[in-house]
Amino acid sequence: MEKPKIILSKCFSYPTRYNGGIVKDDFIERLKEFVDYELVCPEMEIGLGVPRPKIIILMEQKQKRLFQPETNRDLTGIMKEYANGFLEKIKDIDGFVLKSKSPSCGLGSANYYQDNKIVGRTDGFFAEAVKKRFSDLPIETEGRLKNIELREHFLIRIFSFAEFRRLKSEKSARGLVDFHTRYKYLIMTYSQKNLKQMGKIVADGNMTIDEKFERYEILFYDAFKRKPSRARHFNTILHIFGHFSTNLNANEKKHFQGLLEKYKRSTVELRTIIEILRNFAFRFDDKYLLFQKYLNPFPEDLLESE
């Protein structure tokens, strides 16, 4: 698989937290083995040392300020300038994993204050800039990635986007056809509407190759923005199961359909269903399905239990 390129908060690798700490996270450590990554600590980059006095987010007249109470410094301007400058230079990136709860990197999890009291949560200043500039890319924190469904959604996106970047660098009509074929069931799960529109682009005989890739790319990234529901997975699984149904005996069909109903009720995990489908594909040597990204969208080792 193509290696995704991601931005990681530096505190997952070095002691750059305000108190001199380092954040240890088992999943992030595994992820590092499968991606190329660049480290960033916005607070260090704007000149704050380690250890450093705490910084907080203040909400004043519906405007956020980044403030360091001990030194009475307003860091809002310098942080915004740094974030925008750093993000302007980034190219060919597939996603971000930032530190939760941080006033710079938190994603909807950073406390904000009014009258010396915590009154809510918001995005950190760097995270907010990332969301504005890279709205098509997955942006997560280590806290959110402890949820298995959010983790799978994140992994599917970064590995899919990495593969598309490689495809775009080669840019051939044949390559686009093969790519769209491999991703058929995965895109179907995320957006049937986008799948149909993308299929028309691939089949169009009048567009230039550059125009095809430009239009396809917009729809491809858009398709993966929302995590698919169990109902959408259920629909895709039924389509795939149809490839095998005539080759299975009554008991096998009944057993699989029973597991599928349990999946709908959240008592069986999706990976269990996927493994059974992969087993059927190997058993009946269905090369078309073995070719499908839906059955193997990212390295399995990244789903190891912690």
N, C-alpha and C positions, 0 to 999 in steps of 0.2 A: 504494500500500500504506500501511496505517496505520503511523505511526512508533512503534517500540518505545521504551519509557522504561527506561533502564538506569542502574546505578551503576557509575562507573569510578574506579579508583584515580587520585588526583590527579597522581601522578608520570608519567602518560602525557601530561600537558599542561604541567606546571610543574616546576621543579627542587626537588622536595620530598624527594628521597632523602636518606638519612642523610649521604651525602657531598656533597650539593648537586647531584647529577646529575638528569637527566631521562631517562625511558625512551622511546626512539624505536622504534616498531613500525609497520611499513607497514600491516598489516591493521587495527590499532586506528585509525590515521589515516583509513583509508577508512570504517571503521565509523561514525566520528563524523559523517560526512556523511548517514547514513541513520537515525540515532536521535536522540532527545532524551536527554541524559545529565546526571547530577549527579556532581560530583567529590567525592572524600573521601580524606583522608589521616589515618587514625586517630592516627598518631604525632604529627603536627603538632597535631591537635585536643586531645591530652592535655597539650600544653604543651612538647613537645620541639622544639627549634629546628632550624635548618639552617645549617651542618652540625651534627651531633649525635653524641655518643658512641654506639657500637654497642649495640643491645639484642639479647638472646638469649633463647631458651626453655630453661629448666632443668626437668629431670624429677627430682622428689624424692618418694620413696615413692608413686610412680604418680600424682603430682599435678604439673601443669604450672604453672610460674611464669614471668612475663615480667620479666626482670632486666637491669639496666644495670651491667655489671661496673665500669666506670670510676668511677661515682658511688656504687656499692653500693646503688642504688635498686631496690626491688621495685615494679614498675608493674602488677602483676596486677590489683589491685582497681580502679584508676583506668581501665585499659583495658576491663575488663568493664563497668564502669558507663557509660563513654562509648559502647561498642558497643551495649549494650542500649537506651540512651536515643536514639541516632541511629536505630536500626532500628525502634523503636516509632513514630516519626513518619513513616515511609515508607508511602506509599499509591500504588496504581496503578503498580506497577513490574513489569517483565517479565524482568529478569535482572541479573546482575552480571559484570563483568570486573575481576579484582583482580590485583595484582602477585605474580608467582610468587616463591617462596623467602623472602618477607618474613615476619618473626616476627609481624607483625600480619595481613598479607593473604594469605600463602602458602596454597595449597590442597594439602595433603598433600605439600608440598615444602619446608617450613621445617625447617631443622636443629634438633634439640634436643640438649642437652648433659647429661652426667653426669660429675662429676669432671674438669671442664675438657676433656672429649673429646666430639666429635660421635658420638652412638650411634644416631641414627635420624632419621626425618623425620615431621612431623606437620602439622596445620593451624595457621596463625597464629591469634591470639586473636580478631581481628575476623572472619576467615573462618569460624571455628568458630561464632561467634554468628550469622552469616548463614545457615549451613547449618541451624542449629536452628530459626530463625524462618521461613525461606523455603525449606522442604524441597521445595516443588513447583516452584520456579523454577530456571532454569539458572544455575549459578555456575561460572565458568571463570577461568583465568589466561591471560595472553598466551602463555605457554609451551605450554600444552596446545592452544591454538587454532592452533598451527602444524600440527597434525595435521588433514588435510583432512576426514576423516570426523567428527571431533569438532567442527570448525568448522561443517560443514553441519548437524549435529545442533543445535548452539547457535543458529544462524541460523533454522532451521525453528521452533524453540521460541519465540524472542523475537518473531518476526513473527506466528506463529500466536496467541500469547497477546495481543499488541497488538490483533489483529483481534477476538479474542473480547471484550476489554475494551470496544471500541467497540460491538459487538453488544449487550453487557449493558447499556450505557448507554441504548440505544434500546428493548430488551426487547420484541420482538414475536414472535408465533407464526410469522408468515410469514418474518421474518428468521432465526429459528432453523432453519426448514426449508431455506431457501436456504444458510445457513452449513453445515449438516450435509451437504447435497448436494455443496457445493464441496469439503469436506474428506473425503469418503468414502474415496478411495483413499489419502490421506495417513494417516488414522487406521487404515485397514486394515493398512497397512505396520507401524505401531507396535503395534497391539493389536486383533486381530479380536474378542476377547472384549468389549473396551470398545465397539467399534463397534456390536455387536449390542445391547448394553444401551442405548447412546445413541440408537440408532434407535427402540427401544421407547418411550423417553421422548419423543422428538419426535412419535411417532405417537399417543401417549396422549391420549384425548379428555376425560379426567376431571381431570387435574392442573391446578392454577392455573398461570399463566405464571411466577409467582415460584418455585413448586415445581419446574417444569420446568427453569428456568435454574439453580437451586441444585443439583439432581441432575446435570444435564448438565455443569456446570462442574467438579464433583469428578472425574467420569470423564474429561473432556477433559484436564485437567492431569495426571491420573494416567497417561493413555495415553502421554504423551510423555516419561516419566521415563527410559526405557531406550532407548539407541541401537539401532535395528533391525539385524538381521543381513542379510547378502547374500541369504540364503534367503528372508527376508521381502520384500525388494525384488523378488527374482526372481518370487515369487508374484504380487505386485501388477502387475508388468510384464506377466506372462502374461495377467492379467485385462484390462489395457488393450489389449494387442496383439490380443485377441480381437475388439475393435471393428473392426479393419482387415483381419483375416486373409482374409476372403472377397474383398476388393478388391485384394489383392496377387497378383502372379504367383509362380510356383514359385521363381524365382531370388531375388526380393525376400524371400520367406519364409525361404529357406535362408540368405541373407546375414544377416538379422536374428537368426535362431536361432543362427547361428555366433557373432555378437557377444555374444549373451546367454550362451552357454557360456563365452566368454572372460571375461565379467564375473564369472561364478561362480568362475573360476580366478584372479581378481584381475589379469588382464592388460589389461582394458578398464575405464575409469572409469565410474561411474554416470552422470555428466553426459553422456557420449557417448550412452548408451542413451536418456536423457531427451530429448536434442535430436532424436534420430531419431523418437521417439514424437511430439514436438511437430510435427515436419515432416509426419508422417502426418496428424495432426489438422488442420493447416492445409490439406494437400493434399485431404483428403476433407471439409473444412469441418464437422468434427465439433464442434459447439458445446458439447455436453455435456462432452467431454474438454478442450476449450480452457478450460472453466470450472473444471477441476479444479486444486486447489492443489498436488497432487502434481507436476504438470509445471512449476510456477512458484511455489515457496513463499516465495522471498525475492528481492531485487534481484540480478540476474546479475553486476553490477559488483563485488559483494562476493567473487566467486570469482576475480577477476583474479590471475594469478600474481605473486608478489613479485619 
